[in-house]
Every structure is written in structure tokens, then in C-alpha cells.
């Protein structure tokens, strides 16, 4: 009898060891909450239901909100604070692309935009995948890649198993996905969870099993829901759970120690730089790679000094000839506003709501203006005067030498993210409040404002550079239409929605043409002389699907275009054809700067800064 008891105990122990649950958690993603709405109610009901269940923790993997507003974030934070279990939150593109606070409020509410913790022998790690305050592909910041490597260094030594969380899938929708999977594969990552696609799906992330979670609200389901993940000794089970219903049978059951079932799934192709061999005449001069990401454009002073800001809040001045650091200064938060220079003064906006003037020689602060809201836009200087958007609070005219505010216009209710355009008597700019504004340059008084008829703020001309020519203002916006307005009255002259534009355009040196990058392959030239839309030419530039808002610049007989995949393209506007292409990296080109001669400076979100010229 004793012998049989020992056998039964052994079998029970073996069953528990082979099939016993080691870990379970609830995965919430793509909540898209609006305050006092059905989505708000659904989230609170899900929190109540999760509180009654047995889970080790809760993960929220991005897109908590619709527009990244502070009110939406605070609503989600309040609902999640009612959880009686540990919870960990990372942002999605709806928090990082359109954030009212440029990401600061998210960190204040949730502590950070990344996490790492250990539970039951597993290492859980989550990172922010962007994109950052602009339309574009996802991106893991350079400093986050370094952090990820450091965090996982110990796991290799301890032979721990890693489970990763991102909002974007680790595929070609994330510009540096291969850098992430390279780190994870070295660190024994067995699973990677994501959101963004709003459906439960299985992926192959470069050999790592990937699971995309369902969204809270699904088109094919009347009930809100979430995902349940159960991890056993050698297997993982993923189920959907609709609010108030019994958990579904597992939709995916994987042996994560032997993930062969994913081998038949497609893996994204790694970046291809072979195009650079096709144009051997393109020369790279200046070349710098920051340890952080870069979201500003380059400020080039007298061809000798390069000034830029990075994603950890450091403004740097670099010698173009020697590549040596001349000076650097630290501000709070990432920098999105491109520094501008006039004589001995450099000015830049910061996400903690300041416009700062610094000494060109040593970077020391000369003056400071408290704008109060994140200053993301680029300024423009004319005759020693700076015109710049002060976040969502005001638009400023500032004396560069003294920092004195000559005037400010306060009738704005959304962030100003782009660069203004100036004429003899007017200054024109757009904001994320649906409107394009025209002010009197001398007084700051509103002359007119225009909107495109769309009530959705995400269609606003908020991140554009308007162009002024021949008594007209030209603008493109996320509504995918191009519009010409009368400069004096703001009356619409023409509007064209046939060619799918977005936020990227430029103007010829003689102001006879507007050059516009379309959302698929083409660049077009539109005459500024007519009172109707007149297409003068179109060229297939071969860049594929495109939504990068990088403004087009012109240089003598070249139109220079920057893409979301780090390709810089030169087009001959006289006899429309491709002059050359150069793939500088695999992330979005932030901004192009012409030295007025034959050199183009380029910054990329991955932290690269280079100069290009044709031999």
C-alpha cells in the first residue's frame, strides 16, 4: 500500500511539473479611450472583472488613447489605478505621435515609458516603439536599445527566459526592428507580445514567436474584451476574453521551447543598402552617430558648426571639419525643435515649455521665454527676429539679440509643430487645432484663419511648412488634399484631392512651383502662377508607400526629398528625372538642410547626421 501511495504522489508531482501553470496575466492593448464614453466605461468594467480573477499581473501594450491628450491619459490612468494587481504600461503610437505634452504626461502618470521586472523565473521587458511626434514608422530610440541590452545582459548569465512587450510588431512597420530582435535573440527571448493590429494573430519575429493581442473594441464583436496569457512548463496558451463571458478556448498554444510552428510564417526583409552602389558619385562628407535618437533638423552655421538636439535633451555643437564636440547643454525632455541661428545667438524650443537663446560660442543661456506648453516647432529668422510657435499657448515674434518678446498671438488651441512661412507683411503657420493662421508681421494681429472642413483634429495642418508665392499660400495636410489660399483674405482659390498628398512639400527658388511628395512613389510640380490647380509634371521616384512629413528643399537644379526609410532622393526639376539616391539609414529623415552651394545635411531619427554632395 505504501508503494502505491509513493507512485501516486510521484505521478501527481509529475503532472504538476509537466502541466502546472507557472504564470498567467491579462494583456490589454489598443484601448483608444475617450473620457466619459463607451470606451471609458468598457475599460472600467474590464478592470472590475480582472480584479475578480487570478492573474499575476496586467500588461497594457499601448494605444491607451485616441489623440494622446492629457485628459484621455488621465482617464486611463484613473481606471487602471483601480486594479488590485501589479500593472505595467507602455505607450503606443497614439500616445507618442500626437501627444499634447510631447510624452511628458505619460511618464508622470505611469512612471516611465518602458519597464523591466522578474516573475516566476521569467524576465518581462517592455519598450516604447514610437513614432515620436510625427507621422512615420515605429522606432525604438537609440538610448532604449542601449537600455534593453544592459537590462538583458544579466539574463544571459542567469540563463533566464525573456518575454518582450512592444506596441508595434517587430517587423518592417518598425524601422529598426532588426536591432531589437538581435538583442532579444541573444538574451533567450521566448515570446514577444504586441498590439497595433487590433486582432489576435501569430507572427514570426525573426525567429521569435510573436503574438499580437486583440483590441479592447473589435469590429466583429459587440462586446469589449482582452487577452489572457497562461504560461506552463513548456507551453503558452493565449485566449480571448469578452467582458462578462466565459474565456474562449485557447486560440494559440505554442511550445515556446520548440517554436517550429512559426517557421512557415513570413519574416520581414532586412534593410537593403545596395541602392548606394547605383550612384557612386554621391559623396558622404560629415558623418556622426549619436548614442541617442535625433528628432531635430540640423542647424549649420557658416559651414563650420553643426548644432542639433537629441532625444535625451542634449543640445550639441559639433565642428564640421574635426567632428569634435564644441559644447553641449542639457534641457528637460527630448528636443524636437530644430535650433536656429542669428549672429552669435542660437534659439531652440523645449518640451518643458521654454524658448531658449544660447551663446553660439559656448552654449550658455542668454535669455529664456516661458511659453508654458511644449515647444516642438521650428522657428524662422528674418532680420534678426525669430518667428516661432510657443507650443499650444501662443505664437511669438522675438528679438534674437535680447530675447525680448515683440508680440505674441494667443488665439491657438493646439500644438504648433511645423515651421512658419513669412512674406513681406504676413506670417503663416498651422496648428493641431484644425486651423491655418495668418498674422500681421508688425502687430501680431490675426488677419484670417482657415480650416479644411474636417472636424477631426488629426487632419489638422499641425506639422506642415506652408509656402507663399504670387499672392497665395499653399498648404498640404493629413486630409490628403492640397490647397491654395489668397494671402490677403484667406479665401480658398483652389483645392485638389486627386493627388494623395500628406505633409511634405517645398517651393522652387524662383517661387514658380510647389513640389509635393505623394503618398506612393511620386513627386509632382504644381504651378504657383495660376488661379487653378495646374500640374506641370509628375515623376515616379520609386520610394513606395510614404508618409514622412520631411519638407522638400531645393538646391540649384535639384529637388531633395527625404523618405520614411532613410532614403534621400535628388530630382532634376527642369528635365524631370532622378539625379541620384542615397540610403543614409533605415529610419525617417527628419529634415534636410542646404548649404546653398552643393551640400545637403541630413538628420535621421536613428541618430545619424550626415552630409551628402554629388562629385
N, C-alpha and C positions, 0 to 999 in steps of 0.2 A: 504494500500500500504506500509506503514511504517513497519507493522507487517511482511509482506512477505520479505522485504529487510533485516530485522533482521534475519529471518530464513535462507536466502541465505548466508549472511555473516557467520552465525554460521556453516552452512554446509561446506562452503569453509574453514573455520578455522579448522573444524573437519577433513576434508580431508587432509589438510596440516599437522596437528598434527599426524594423523594416518599413512600417507603415504609419508610425505615430507622427502626429503633427509637430513640427518644430517651430512654426511661425505662421501667423496669419495677420493680414492687415487689410484695411479698406483703402482703395485708391480712387480718389476723386479728381476729375480733370475737366477742363472746359466748362466751367460753371456759368460764365457770362452773366453775372448778376447785375441787375439794376435795383436800386433801393425801392422798397415798397412795391414790388412787382411779383409776378408768379415765380420768377427765378429766385427771388429773395425768400419767399415762403417755402419753396421746394428745398432750398439749402437748409433752412432751419428744421424742416421736417426730417431730412436725412440725418442731421446731427442728432436729433432726438432718437431716431431709430438705431443709429450706430452706438449711441450711449447704452442701449439696452442689450447690445450684442457683446460677444467676447472677441476682441481684437487686441493685438499687441500695440498697435499704433495706427495712425491715419496719415496718408501722404496726399497732398494736393499738388498736382503737377501742372500748374499754370492755367492761364486764361481764366482768372478769377472774375474778371470784369469785362465790360464791353469796350470802354474807352480809356481805362486807366485813371479815371478821375478819383480824387481823394474821397469823395462821397461813396463811390462804389467800393473802393478798397476798405473803407471804414465799415461799411455794411457787412462785407465778407468777414472781416476780422472780428466783428462783434458776434456773428453767427458761429464762427469756429471757436471762439473763446468759451463757448458753452460745452465743448467736448470734454468728456471725463477721461480721456486717454491722451497720451502724447500725440502731437501732430506736428508735421513738418511741411513747409510750404516753399515752393519756388515759383517765380513769375513765368508768364507766357508772353507771347508777342503782343497781346492786347494790353499788358502792363508796361512793356518796355518800348513799344513803338509810339504810343500816343499818351504817355504818362503826363498828367498835369504837373507833377512835381519832378519830372526827369528822373524818376526812380527813388527819390529820397523818402517819400511817404511809405512805400512798400517796406523799405528797410526799417523805418521807425516802428511800423506796426508788427512786423514779423521777425525782426532782429537781424536778418541778413537775406541775401538772395541766393544762398547756397547752404547746404547742410551736410553733416557727416556724423554718423553715430553707429554704435555696435549693438546688436541684439541677437541673442541665442546663437552666437558663433558666426553671424553674418555682419559684414560692413555695409551700411546703407549710405549712399552718397548722392547728392543732388546738386545740379549746377544750372545756372541761368544760360539760356541759349538765345537770348535776344529776339529780333534785331533791336538796335538801340537808337531810339528817337528818330527813325526814318524807315520808310518802306524799303524792304530788302529781304534777302535770305537770312536765315538764322546765323548766329555767330556765337561761339564761346570766346570770351575775352582772353587775351594772352595771359593776363595775370591769373585767370581762373584755370587755365591749362597748367600753369606752374603750381597752383594750389592743389589741383587734382593729383598731380604727380607726387607732391610732397605728402598729401594725405594717404595715398595708397602705397607709399614706399614701405611702410611698416607691415602692410597686409601681405606683401610678398615674403617678408621674413617670417611672419607668423603663419603663412600658408592659409590665410583666411579667404573665404569666398565673398565676393563683392557683388552687390546689386545696385545698379545705377538708375537714376531718375533724371529725366530731362523733359522739357515741353516738346521741343522739336524732335522728330525721329532722327536717328544717327544715319542719315542718308544724304542725298545731294540737295535736299532743302536746307541743310545746314552747311554753310560754306567751308568750314574746317572740320567736317565730321571725321575725316580720316585721322586727324590729330587726336581726337577724343578716343576713337576706337583703338588706336595704337597704345595709348596709355592704359585703357581698360583691359586690353588683352594681355598686357604684361603683368597685370595685377590680379589675375584669376577672376575676372568678371564673368559670372554665370548667367546673368539676366540684365536686360536693360528695358525699363518701362518709360513710356512717353505718352503724350496726349496729341493735341493739334488736329488729328484727323477725324475726331468725333465718332469713331467706330472702334469696336473691339476687333483687333487684327494681329496677325503674326508676321514678323519680319526676320530677315537675316541681316544683322548689322555687322557686316564684315566678319562673320563667324560667330557673333554673339547673338543668342536668341533675343529677339525684341518683341515686346508686347505693347501695342497701342491700346489705351483704355477708352471705353465709351464715354461720351459726353454726358453731362447731367440731363440735358434735354435732347431727345433724339427725334428726328422726323418720323421714324416708323414706330414710335412708341408714344402713347398718350401720357404715360407716367414717367416722372423723373427717376433716375437711377444712378448707380455707381458700380464699381468693380470690387470683387473680393478675391484676394490672392491668398492661397494656402500653400505653404512650402513644407514638404515632408522630407524624409531622409535623402531621397534621390529624385524627387519629382516635384513639380509645381503645377497647381491647378488654378485656373483663372475662370471666374464665373461673373455673370451679370446679376445685379440685384435691383429689381424695380421696387420703388417705395411701396411698402405695405404688402408685398407679395413674397412668396417663398423663393429662396435663392434658386436660380436656374441650375441645371446640371452644368458641370464644367464645360466651357466651350473649348478650352485648351488644357491639355495635360501633357507636360513635357518632362522627360528625364533630362534634367539640366547637367548631369554628369556625362551624358552621351547625346548631345543635341543634333543627331544626324537628320531628323526630320526637316530642319531648316536648310539643309544643303541644296535642296531643289529650288529655294526661293532666290529671287534676284538680289544681287549685291550692287550697290551704286559704283559707277566707274570712278576711278581716282582722277584727280586733275591732270590735264594733258597740256604741257607747255611746248609741244612741238611746233606750234604756230610761229614761235620766235625764230625758228630756223628758216622760215619762209621769207623773212625780211631782215637779212643780215646787216643791212645798212643802218639799222636803228641802234644807237649807242646809249648805254646806261652810264651816266656820269656819277652824280651823287647817289649814294645807296646807304640807307640806315634802317635798322630793325630795332624797334623799341621793345622793351620787356613787357610793356602794357599795350593795350589796343589804342588806336588813334581814330578819333571821330571828327577832328577838325580838318580844315584845309591847311595848306602851307602859306605862311607869310614870308616872302623873300624880300630882303632889304638890300638894295644896291648890288644884287648878285653876290653878296658876300656872306650874309647871315640868314639862316633859316629859323623861323620861330613857329612853334606849334604847341598844342596841348594834348595830353593823353588821358586815358580812361581812369587813371588813379589820381587825377587832379594836379599833375605836374606840368607847368609851362616851361619849355626849354628853348634856349637859343643855342644854335649849333653853327660852327664855322663850316661853310660850304666847301672850302678848299681843304681843310685839315680833318673835317668830321669831328673835331673836338668840341666838347661842351664849353660854352662861354659862360652861361649862367642858367640856373633853374630856380623856380619858385613854386611853392605848393599852395593850392587853394582847396576848398572843400568840394568833394564830389567830382565826377568826370567832367571833362571840358568838351563842349560841343560847338562853342562859338569860335570861329577862326580869328586869331589875333590880326589886328590891322595896325599899320604904322604910319606916322607922320613925323618927319624930322627925328627928334630924339625921344618920341613917346610911342609906346605900344599900348593898345587898348584891347580888352577882351572881356567877355561876359562869363559869369559863373553860375552854376546851378543853385547856389545858395542865395541868388538874387542880387548880385552886385555887378556893376560895370567898373572895371579897374583900369587905371592908367599906370604904366610902369616905365621906368627908365630903360631905354634901348640898350644902354651900355652895360648895366648890371642887374636889371630886373627888379630893382627896388620900387616899391609903391610910391607913386607921385600924387595920385588922387583916387578917390573912390566914391561911387554913387550907389546908394541903397535903392535898388529897384523893387525889391520885396518878393519877386517871383523869379523862377529860373530863367536866366538869360541864355538862350540857345542859339539865337540868330547871329548871322554875320553882319557887321557894320560896313558902311561905305563912307569914305572920307572925300570931302571936296573943299578945297581952300582952307585947310586946317580945321574943318568942322566935321564931327562924326555924327552920322545918322544911324541909329540902331534901335531895334526893338528891345524894350525892357521887360521881357517875359510876357505875361498876360496883363500887366498893370498899366503900361504906358509905352509910348514911342518917344524917343529922345533926340534932341539936337544938342550936341555937347561941344564946347570949345576944347580941342585936344590939348592945347598947351596948359590950360589951367584946370580943366575938369569942370568948369562952370556949365551948368545947365542953362542953355539959351532959351529953350522952351521944351515942354513935354505935353503930349496929347494923351488923354486918359480915357478916351471912349472906346476901349477894347475889352472884350470878354473871353479871349482865347489866346493861347501862346502864339507869339510871333517867332517863327523858326527859320524863315528864309532871309535873304538879303534884299534890302530895298533898291529901288531904281530912282534916279534923280534926273530932272530936266532943269531948264532954266529957272522955272518958278515953282515946280511941284516936286514932291517926294511921294512915291507909291510903294505900298507894301501889302502883304497878305497876312491873315491870322487864322488860327484854328477856331474861329467863331463864325465861319461861313463867309466872311467878308474880305473884299479888297478895298483898301483905303487910299485916298488921295488927299494930301495935306498941302497947305501953302507953306513953302520952304521958309519964308521970312517970319511968319507969325505962328505956325503950327496949327492954324485953324483948319477944320475939316472942310474940304471943298466938295467931296462926294464920297460915297461908298457904294459898292456893288456886290451882289451875291448871284450865284449861278442858278438860283431857284430850288436848290436841293436843301431839304430840311436837315438831312444827316450831316453832322459836323465833320465826319470823316471824309467828306467830299470837299472840304474847305481848301482854299488856296493858301494853306498854312506854311508849306515848306517849298516855296517857289521863289524864283528870281524873275520879277516882271521885266519886260523890255519896253522902252519908249522910243518911238521913231515916227517922224512925219505926222505929229499931232495925234498919235494913237498910243494906247497902252495894249500890249499883247500879254496874254496870260494862258497858261495851261494848268490843269489841276487834276486831282484824283477822280473827278467826274468823267475823265477821259474825253474832254472837249477842249478845243482851242477857241479863244475869244479875243476879239479886237474891240476896244472901247475908245470913245472920244476922250482925249486927255483933259480937256477943259470941263466937259459936262458929265462925264462918266456914262453917257448914253452908249448902248450897245450898237456897234457898227455892223459886225457880223459874228457869227458863231458857227463853228464846224465840229460835228461829232462823228463824221465819217472816218477820219483817221484817228485811231485809238492812241491818243497821247496820254501822258501822265503828269510828271512834274519836271521834266528835263528839256530845256531849250536854251538857245543863245542867240546873239544878234551879230550880224556881219559888221566889220569895221566901218563900212560906209553907211551902215544902218538901212540898207536897201532890202535886206532879207532877215527873216527869222528862221533859224534852223531848229528843227524839233525831232527828238528821238521818239519813235513809236514803240509800242509795247511788243512788237515782234519783228525783229530783223532790220527794219527800215529807218532811214533818216530822210526827212523832207525839207525842202526850202520853200518858204511862203513869202510872197512879196509884201513889203510894208507900204507900197505906193498906192495900192488900190483900196477902194471902199467896199470891196467884196473879197471873199476868200479866193486867192489865186495861187495855185500850186505851180511853182516853176520847175521843180524836178524832185524826183524820189530815187533813192538808191538803196538796194539791199546790201546792208553792211554785215549780214551773217552772224549777228550776235544772239539769235534765238529769242526766247521769251525774256522780257526786260522790264524792270520797274524801278531801277535805281534813279533817285532824283538828282544825281550829279549834273550840274549845269554844264552846257556846252560852251567851249571857248574857241575863239578864232585867233589865228596867227598867220598873217600874210595870206598865203594861198592854201591854208589848211583850216579845216574844221576838226576840232579834237573832241572826241566822245569817250566817256568812261562808263563801264558796264558793272553790273552786279557781280560778275565773275572775275573782276580784276583785269579786264582787257581794255587797253587804250587803243583807240582807232583814229587814224588820220584820214580825212576825206578831202579830195580836191573839189572845191565848190564851183570852179569855172567849167571844168570838164568833168562832171561828177564821176569819180572813181575812187577806189581805195588807194591811198598812198602807201600806208603801212599799218600793221597791227603789232601790238606787243602785249603779251600776257605778263603782267607785273606780279600777280599773286592770284589767290583764289577767293578773295573777299571783295566787297564793294569798294569801288573808287569813291572816296569821299568828295574830293574837289580837285580840280585841275587849275594850275596857275601858270600863265605865260609870262616869260621874262621880257616879252616884247620883241625878242630877236628870233631865236631858233630853238629855244629850250622850253620844255614843259616839265613842271614839277607836279608830282602825283603823290597823294597820300591814300593808303588803303586801311580799311578797318582792322586788318590783322596786325597793324603796327608798322608796316613798311612805308618808307618815304624814299622816292627815287626821282631822278631827273632823266628825261629822255630827249635825245636830239637825233635828227637824221644826218648821217655823214654826208 
